């Protein structure tokens, strides 16, 4: 009996749908029948074909592009760039060129004993940079010799920074790596996405508890750019004591800048520089950036380091950017 009731119920339903279909066709005689399509299958979250769209994070890279003369190039489009991860070209999903990005700057001033004849030049450079900041920017100040100390936390007031510079004196050794470690920690309080450490020094590290490898690893895992201003003894002045060992720091500064996507400048003691122009040139570069974003085609598994190379399809152009990132680490690069 139960089977008969099911059969009758199914027959009734089939008859009902046939009648509805005939009535619809009679009312729309010119409409052609369209074959029905099977309903799309619901993706299985465990299927690896669908996991990529869920798990891969958007990777952001900022780039600075110059021409052969060092002039910033500001008229490029997404089509002018190629981006590779571990040698495999990636599709650029998002592209932007900002001409006035607000920045968070941490200035690290070397006040070790070797800076005795160079400290005023260093401090004047920092003063000009502080005065050139816009009201939207922010800056903190760290000085370092045998240790590192936060002299001024983040502020948008250039006058606060200038007051913090007044009592700085030289003496002691050089703990540059510890200063960078402290600055990266302080940078966690930054309110802007673009974060820059400006290191002003004349010598290689002699006192830090952190070593070079640890600091480089720290910078790789952070989103800060390191810009360095190296102040040298003037080799052309025979009256100055030449300490060739201090020239080793060029390698240190270039390594720190390179691993973060920054840049190194070189000044000489006793020479006259248009420091105001230098500050304006530096900040003009820092406030501008190209941002390229992509979803890695290789997926987001693991915590391995991924090498990234960005190329520009423009003859004579030079580009700087971070050399890579760690998967599942902080991917919002700057």
TIVEXMI-709686 format. One record per residue: z, y, x of N, C-alpha, C in turn. Coordinates in steps of 0.02 Angstrom, whole numbers. Example, Ala and Ser with C-alpha at 12.3 -4.5 7.8 and 13.67 -1.06 7.14 Angstrom:
    n.pz    n.py    n.px   ca.pz   ca.py   ca.px    c.pz    c.py    c.px
     390    -284     660     390    -225     615     390    -165     660
     354    -112     642     357     -53     684     394       2     645
REM end
This chain:
    n.pz    n.py    n.px   ca.pz   ca.py   ca.px    c.pz    c.py    c.px
       0     -60      41       0       0       0       0      63      43
      42      61      95      45     119     140     -22     133     173
     -56      81     195    -121      90     226    -171     118     177
    -167      97     113    -214     122      63    -202     196      50
    -136     216      48    -122     287      37    -150     330      94
    -143     307     157    -170     343     214    -245     349     210
    -278     294     187    -351     294     182    -374     343     129
    -339     344      71    -357     391      18    -346     462      40
    -288     474      75    -274     541      99    -328     566     147
    -349     522     193    -401     541     241    -467     553     206
    -483     512     155    -546     521     118    -547     587      81
    -488     603      50    -484     666      14    -494     726      61
    -462     723     119    -469     779     167    -541     786     191
    -574     730     205    -643     733     228    -688     762     174
    -677     742     111    -717     768      54    -707     843      47
    -644     864      54    -628     935      47    -666     977      99
    -664     956     162    -698     994     216    -774     993     208
    -801     939     182    -873     936     170    -893     986     115
    -853     990      62    -868    1038       9    -864    1110      35
    -812    1124      75    -806    1192     103    -866    1209     146
    -889    1160     185    -946    1172     229   -1010    1185     189
   -1021    1147     135   -1081    1157      94   -1080    1225      60
   -1021    1247      36   -1016    1312       4   -1031    1368      54
   -1005    1360     115   -1017    1411     166   -1090    1415     184
   -1124    1358     190   -1195    1358     207   -1236    1389     151
   -1215    1378      88   -1252    1407      32   -1247    1482      32
   -1188    1509      51   -1179    1581      52   -1213    1614     112
   -1226    1578     166   -1257    1606     227   -1316    1561     247
   -1369    1562     208   -1425    1516     221   -1462    1530     285
   -1460    1594     310   -1499    1611     370   -1460    1596     434
   -1396    1581     428   -1355    1571     488   -1364    1500     514
   -1381    1496     579   -1390    1431     610   -1323    1401     626
   -1320    1336     621   -1257    1302     638   -1250    1300     714
   -1189    1312     738   -1175    1313     809   -1132    1253     825
   -1153    1213     874   -1113    1154     891   -1043    1175     913
    -995    1141     890    -925    1156     908    -914    1136     980
    -871    1176    1015    -854    1163    1085    -785    1132    1088
    -775    1085    1133    -708    1056    1139    -659    1108    1163
    -598    1105    1138    -546    1152    1158    -532    1145    1233
    -524    1202    1269    -510    1198    1341    -445    1162    1354
    -446    1122    1406    -386    1084    1424    -333    1132    1451
    -272    1119    1434    -215    1159    1460    -203    1139    1532
    -204    1189    1580    -196    1171    1651    -129    1137    1663
    -132    1087    1704     -71    1053    1727     -42    1091    1785
      21    1117    1781      50    1155    1836      53    1116    1901
      53    1050    1897      56    1010    1958     -12     998    1989
     -65    1017    1953    -133    1007    1979    -145    1057    2035
    -161    1035    2096    -170    1082    2153    -227    1131    2142
    -273    1116    2096    -328    1163    2082    -303    1227    2050
    -246    1223    2016    -220    1282    1982    -161    1314    2019
    -133    1280    2066     -74    1305    2101     -89    1368    2142
    -150    1375    2168    -167    1431    2211    -157    1497    2175
    -182    1502    2112    -177    1564    2075    -105    1583    2059
     -61    1533    2058       8    1546    2040      50    1564    2101
      37    1531    2157      83    1535    2214      61    1584    2268
      -3    1599    2273     -26    1642    2327      -7    1715    2313
      25    1746    2361      45    1816    2354     -10    1862    2381
     -14    1920    2352     -61    1971    2375     -38    1996    2443
     -82    1995    2492     -67    2018    2559     -98    2087    2569
     -57    2135    2591     -80    2203    2601     -80    2221    2675
    -136    2250    2698    -140    2273    2766    -163    2345    2766
    -132    2386    2809    -154    2454    2818    -191    2459    2885
    -240    2502    2888    -281    2508    2948    -294    2582    2963
    -299    2597    3027    -316    2664    3051    -382    2659    3090
    -430    2701    3073    -496    2697    3104    -513    2763    3138
    -536    2758    3201    -556    2816    3240    -629    2808    3262
    -660    2864    3278    -726    2861    3309    -717    2858    3385
    -771    2860    3422    -767    2854    3495    -728    2911    3526
    -726    2968    3494    -690    3026    3521    -617    3029    3500
    -594    2978    3463    -525    2977    3441    -513    3013    3375
    -566    3037    3342    -559    3072    3278    -551    3022    3221
    -504    3036    3177    -491    2992    3121    -551    2991    3074
    -573    2931    3055    -629    2923    3008    -601    2916    2937
    -621    2961    2894    -592    2962    2826    -643    2955    2771
    -703    2931    2786    -755    2926    2735    -781    2855    2727
    -740    2806    2739    -762    2736    2736    -747    2707    2667
    -787    2657    2648    -778    2622    2584    -761    2549    2598
    -746    2512    2546    -729    2441    2555    -786    2402    2587
    -848    2422    2574    -905    2386    2602    -910    2394    2677
    -874    2443    2705    -876    2453    2778    -828    2407    2815
    -788    2367    2779    -738    2325    2811    -752    2251    2801
    -733    2213    2850    -730    2140    2845    -660    2118    2866
    -632    2070    2831    -564    2048    2844    -563    1972    2853
    -532    1949    2907    -529    1878    2923    -457    1856    2932
    -441    1798    2904    -376    1766    2915    -388    1700    2950
    -359    1694    3010    -369    1634    3051    -443    1616    3058
    -484    1669    3066    -556    1659    3076    -597    1651    3014
    -565    1645    2956    -602    1634    2893    -605    1700    2855
    -665    1722    2837    -673    1785    2802    -642    1782    2733
    -607    1836    2714    -573    1840    2650    -608    1892    2606
    -604    1882    2541    -631    1930    2494    -579    1985    2482
    -598    2047    2494    -552    2103    2483    -546    2116    2409
    -486    2105    2382    -475    2112    2310    -462    2184    2289
    -426    2221    2331    -410    2290    2316    -419    2332    2379
    -441    2394    2369    -454    2440    2425    -435    2510    2404
    -403    2546    2449    -387    2616    2434    -386    2656    2499
    -398    2719    2493    -394    2765    2550    -353    2825    2528
    -293    2830    2554    -248    2884    2536    -248    2936    2591
    -255    2999    2571    -258    3053    2619    -190    3086    2632
    -143    3073    2588     -78    3105    2597     -23    3057    2575
     -10    3006    2616      40    2957    2600     109    2983    2624
     159    2984    2581     226    3002    2605     252    2949    2653
     288    2970    2703     309    2924    2756     384    2926    2768
     410    2870    2791     480    2865    2814     478    2855    2889
     506    2901    2927     502    2900    3000     571    2891    3031
     576    2845    3078     636    2838    3118     620    2857    3189
     654    2908    3216     641    2932    3284     695    2904    3330
     673    2873    3385     719    2843    3434     710    2881    3500
     761    2918    3521     757    2960    3581     797    2929    3637
     765    2919    3693     796    2893    3754     837    2949    3787
     903    2937    3793     946    2986    3826     979    2955    3888
     946    2906    3918     973    2874    3978     970    2922    4038
    1001    2902    4094    1005    2945    4153     938    2964    4181
     888    2921    4175     822    2936    4203     786    2991    4164
     813    3009    4106     782    3061    4064     808    3131    4081
     848    3136    4134     882    3200    4149     834    3258    4154
     777    3249    4189     728    3303    4196     675    3303    4141
     680    3256    4094     628    3249    4043     655    3258    3972
     721    3263    3967     751    3262    3900     730    3323    3859
     726    3381    3889     707    3440    3851     636    3434    3824
     591    3406    3864     523    3395    3841     522    3345    3783
     563    3293    3788     567    3243    3735     595    3274    3671
     648    3313    3678     679    3342    3619     634    3394    3586
     596    3431    3626     550    3480    3597     495    3444    3558
     473    3387    3584     422    3348    3548     449    3326    3480
     510    3301    3480     541    3279    3417     550    3338    3369
     570    3396    3396     578    3456    3354     513    3473    3318
     457    3473    3355     393    3490    3325     373    3439    3271
     388    3376    3283     372    3325    3233     415    3335    3170
     479    3349    3180     523    3361    3122     499    3421    3082
     478    3474    3115     455    3534    3080     389    3523    3045
     349    3475    3068     284    3462    3038     287    3415    2979
     345    3386    2966     352    3341    2908     344    3380    2842
     319    3346    2792     313    3376    2726     378    3365    2688
     391    3402    2634     452    3393    2595     458    3323    2565
     403    3288    2557     404    3221    2529     424    3168    2581
     419    3185    2645     435    3137    2698     510    3133    2709
     532    3083    2747     602    3078    2766     606    3052    2838
     662    3067    2872     669    3049    2942     742    3032    2957
     751    2982    3000     817    2972    3030     811    2975    3105
     868    2984    3140     868    2994    3212     917    2947    3245
     894    2912    3297     936    2869    3338     927    2890    3411
     983    2896    3447     977    2905    3520    1005    2844    3555
     978    2828    3612    1000    2768    3647    1002    2781    3722
    1052    2752    3754    1058    2749    3827    1084    2679    3843
    1149    2672    3860    1177    2605    3870    1189    2570    3803
    1188    2607    3750    1193    2581    3682    1151    2623    3636
    1151    2606    3571    1111    2643    3522    1156    2669    3467
    1142    2729    3443    1183    2762    3392    1140    2798    3342
    1155    2791    3278    1121    2829    3225    1151    2899    3224
    1112    2948    3244    1136    3018    3245    1128    3051    3177
    1076    3033    3141    1064    3063    3076    1029    3012    3032
    1059    2998    2974    1027    2952    2927     969    2986    2893
     934    2949    2850     874    2976    2818     888    3044    2786
     845    3091    2799     849    3157    2768     778    3185    2762
     769    3228    2712     706    3264    2705     712    3335    2732
     769    3351    2762     781    3418    2790     768    3417    2865
     718    3453    2887     705    3458    2959     763    3492    2995
     799    3537    2961     855    3571    2993     912    3523    3009
     921    3472    2967     971    3421    2983     954    3385    3048
     891    3370    3056     869    3335    3117     878    3381    3178
     859    3443    3171     865    3490    3227     938    3498    3249
     983    3500    3202    1054    3506    3220    1078    3443    3257
    1051    3385    3240    1071    3323    3273    1047    3319    3344
     995    3358    3361     967    3356    3428    1005    3400    3478
    1046    3446    3453    1074    3498    3496    1122    3471    3549
    1161    3420    3534    1213    3398    3580    1194    3337    3620
    1131    3318    3619    1110    3258    3657    1107    3273    3731
    1136    3228    3771    1136    3235    3844    1115    3168    3874
    1091    3171    3936    1067    3110    3969    1122    3078    4010
    1117    3011    4016    1165    2973    4055    1165    2900    4034
    1179    2856    4082    1183    2785    4066    1117    2749    4076
    1115    2686    4052    1055    2644    4059    1012    2649    3998
     966    2599    3989     917    2603    3936     919    2541    3892
     943    2549    3830     946    2494    3782     894    2505    3727
     831    2505    3747     777    2520    3700     770    2466    3647
     775    2403    3667     766    2348    3619     821    2349    3566
     883    2362    3587     938    2366    3539     927    2424    3491
     899    2478    3516     884    2536    3473     832    2518    3420
     782    2479    3439     731    2459    3391     762    2413    3338
     805    2366    3361     839    2323    3313     881    2362    3263
     917    2413    3287     957    2455    3243     912    2495    3196
     855    2519    3222     809    2559    3181     777    2517    3126
     759    2455    3140     730    2412    3089     780    2401    3033
     843    2392    3051     896    2384    3001     904    2448    2960
     904    2505    2994     911    2570    2959     851    2582    2913
     793    2557    2931     732    2568    2892     735    2532    2825
     781    2487    2815     789    2453    2751     808    2502    2696
     833    2561    2714     852    2612    2666     793    2659    2649
     735    2647    2678     678    2692    2667     655    2691    2594
     633    2748    2571     609    2752    2502     533    2751    2497
     499    2754    2554     425    2752    2553     400    2686    2582
     340    2667    2561     310    2604    2585     287    2609    2657
     264    2668    2678     240    2675    2746     298    2694    2791
     313    2650    2839     372    2658    2882     350    2660    2955
     373    2710    2991     354    2720    3061     416    2728    3104
     415    2694    3161     465    2706    3213     430    2744    3270
     458    2800    3289     431    2840    3344     479    2835    3403
     458    2801    3455     499    2788    3514     480    2837    3569
     528    2877    3593     517    2926    3646     559    2904    3706
     526    2884    3761     563    2855    3818     523    2863    3882
     557    2849    3938     523    2853    4003     531    2788    4043
     566    2739    4015     580    2681    4056     585    2617    4017
     580    2562    4052     586    2496    4021     659    2481    4008
     671    2430    3967     738    2412    3947     779    2384    4004
     842    2406    4011     885    2381    4064     952    2356    4039
     967    2365    3973    1036    2352    3951    1042    2315    3884
     989    2304    3849     995    2278    3780    1019    2206    3778
    1052    2190    3723    1069    2121    3708    1008    2084    3680
     966    2119    3643     904    2090    3619     854    2088    3676
     809    2038    3676     757    2035    3727     689    2051    3696
     638    2052    3737     571    2072    3715     544    2026    3661
     551    1961    3670     525    1913    3621     560    1921    3554
     626    1933    3555     662    1941    3492     640    2004    3454
     628    2057    3492     607    2120    3459     536    2113    3432
     492    2081    3470     424    2071    3445     423    2029    3381
     465    1978    3380     470    1937    3320     498    1977    3261
     546    2020    3276     575    2063    3224     522    2110    3195
     480    2138    3238     428    2183    3214     374    2146    3175
     359    2085    3195     310    2045    3158     333    2031    3087
     398    2023    3078     425    2007    3013     443    2069    2971
     435    2127    3000     449    2189    2964     383    2223    2947
     389    2279    2913     329    2316    2893     325    2384    2927
     356    2391    2985     357    2456    3019     301    2460    3071
     275    2520    3081     228    2534    3134     266    2568    3191
     254    2547    3252     286    2578    3310     237    2624    3345
     254    2687    3348     217    2736    3388     262    2756    3446
     235    2756    3506     276    2769    3565     249    2829    3603
     294    2872    3625     276    2928    3670     311    2915    3736
     272    2898    3786     299    2885    3853     297    2948    3895
     354    2965    3926     357    3025    3968     363    3003    4041
     312    3018    4081     309    2996    4150     328    3051    4199
     351    3030    4259     350    3075    4315     277    3091    4331
     265    3152    4353     196    3174    4368     176    3148    4436
     130    3101    4439     107    3073    4503      71    3124    4546
      48    3178    4515      11    3228    4553      57    3279    4587
     122    3275    4572     170    3322    4601     207    3287    4658
     193    3306    4722     225    3272    4779     299    3287    4786
     325    3337    4750     395    3355    4755     439    3309    4713
     409    3273    4665     448    3230    4622     456    3161    4653
     514    3133    4644     528    3065    4668     488    3016    4626
     447    2977    4659     406    2929    4622     444    2863    4615
     457    2844    4554     491    2781    4541     440    2735    4506
     403    2699    4547     348    2660    4519     372    2607    4470
     436    2586    4476     459    2533    4432     460    2557    4359
     465    2622    4349     466    2647    4281     397    2644    4248
     345    2634    4287     279    2629    4257     269    2561    4223
     315    2515    4236     311    2451    4202     319    2459    4127
     353    2512    4106     367    2520    4035     303    2531    3994
     249    2551    4027     186    2558    3989     167    2492    3956
     177    2438    3993     163    2373    3964     208    2360    3904
     272    2377    3910     320    2367    3856     300    2408    3795
     283    2472    3805     266    2514    3748     201    2492    3715
     151    2474    3755      88    2450    3726      98    2386    3687
     142    2343    3712     155    2280    3677     189    2293    3610
     239    2336    3610     274    2352    3548     228    2386    3497
     188    2432    3520     141    2466    3475      88    2417    3450
      63    2375    3494       9    2329    3475      31    2278    3424
      92    2252    3431     115    2199    3385     129    2226    3315
     136    2292    3310     150    2322    3245      91    2360    3216
      39    2371    3256     -19    2409    3232     -14    2483    3245
      32    2503    3291      41    2574    3306       0    2597    3366
      26    2647    3401     -12    2680    3454      35    2709    3507
      10    2716    3568      50    2743    3623      19    2808    3649
      61    2858    3661      41    2921    3692      77    2927    3759
      48    2965    3804      76    2972    3871      80    3047    3889
     140    3070    3906     151    3138    3929     178    3136    4000
     169    3192    4036     194    3197    4105     243    3254    4111
     295    3242    4149     347    3292    4160     318    3353    4196
     337    3412    4173     317    3473    4208     250    3501    4186
     211    3464    4148     147    3490    4125     157    3523    4057
     115    3573    4045     119    3609    3982      75    3575    3929
     105    3560    3872      69    3528    3818      76    3571    3755
      25    3568    3714      30    3600    3648      65    3550    3602
     131    3547    3608     169    3496    3572     163    3504    3496
     155    3565    3473     145    3576    3402      80    3543    3379
      28    3549    3419     -36    3517    3402     -31    3441    3405
       7    3416    3455      17    3345    3460      53    3318    3398
     104    3354    3376     141    3333    3317      97    3333    3255
      56    3385    3248      12    3389    3190     -41    3334    3191
     -68    3320    3251    -117    3266    3258     -86    3199    3240
     -26    3186    3264       8    3123    3251      22    3115    3176
      49    3167    3145      67    3162    3075       5    3160    3030
     -49    3192    3051    -111    3187    3013    -134    3114    3009
    -128    3079    3065    -146    3008    3066     -98    2967    3025
     -33    2981    3031      17    2940    2996      14    2949    2921
      -6    3007    2898      -8    3019    2826     -70    2989    2793
    -119    2969    2832    -180    2940    2804    -180    2865    2818
    -211    2827    2773    -217    2756    2786    -268    2724    2740
    -300    2672    2765    -340    2627    2725    -297    2567    2708
    -296    2548    2646    -259    2488    2625    -308    2436    2599
    -304    2376    2627    -347    2321    2607    -301    2264    2585
    -314    2237    2525    -272    2185    2497    -316    2125    2479
    -288    2065    2487    -325    2004    2473    -278    1947    2457
    -304    1897    2421    -269    1835    2408    -294    1783    2458
    -252    1759    2503    -275    1712    2555    -307    1650    2524
    -366    1633    2547    -400    1574    2522    -368    1510    2545
    -326    1514    2597    -294    1454    2624    -230    1436    2588
    -210    1476    2539    -149    1461    2502     -87    1491    2535
     -29    1478    2505      33    1508    2529      84    1458    2552
      62    1398    2570     110    1347    2591     135    1361    2661
     198    1342    2673     225    1346    2740     250    1415    2758
     274    1422    2819     299    1486    2844     265    1502    2910
     203    1480    2919     168    1490    2982     143    1561    2989
     132    1579    3051     101    1643    3068      26    1640    3055
      -1    1690    3021     -73    1695    3008    -102    1754    3047
    -152    1741    3087    -187    1794    3124    -236    1829    3078
    -235    1895    3080    -280    1935    3038    -320    1981    3083
    -385    1984    3070    -430    2029    3106    -470    2069    3055
    -472    2134    3063    -511    2177    3020    -565    2211    3062
    -626    2207    3038    -683    2237    3074    -713    2293    3031
    -743    2341    3066    -776    2397    3032    -850    2395    3048
    -891    2397    2996    -963    2397    3006    -988    2468    3020
    -965    2495    3075    -986    2563    3094    -985    2566    3171
   -1042    2580    3200   -1048    2581    3272   -1001    2633    3303
    -968    2611    3357    -925    2657    3394    -856    2667    3364
    -841    2635    3308    -775    2644    3276    -723    2599    3309
    -662    2621    3307    -605    2584    3333    -553    2578    3278
    -525    2519    3269    -478    2507    3215    -413    2479    3242
    -357    2500    3212    -291    2474    3229    -257    2449    3166
    -226    2391    3172    -189    2362    3116    -141    2309    3143
     -97    2286    3102     -52    2232    3122     -93    2169    3137
     -74    2130    3186    -114    2071    3205    -106    2011    3160
     -60    2014    3112     -52    1957    3068      12    1962    3027
      32    1907    2997      92    1906    2955     118    1834    2950
     179    1828    2927     209    1763    2914     202    1747    2840
     179    1686    2825     174    1665    2755     244    1661    2725
     249    1683    2662     312    1682    2625     364    1728    2656
     342    1774    2700     386    1826    2725     370    1889    2686
     395    1946    2710     380    2009    2675     307    2025    2686
     267    2023    2631     195    2030    2638     171    2101    2623
     214    2145    2603     193    2213    2590     188    2251    2656
     131    2248    2690     124    2278    2757     108    2352    2749
     124    2385    2808     106    2452    2809      73    2471    2870
REM end
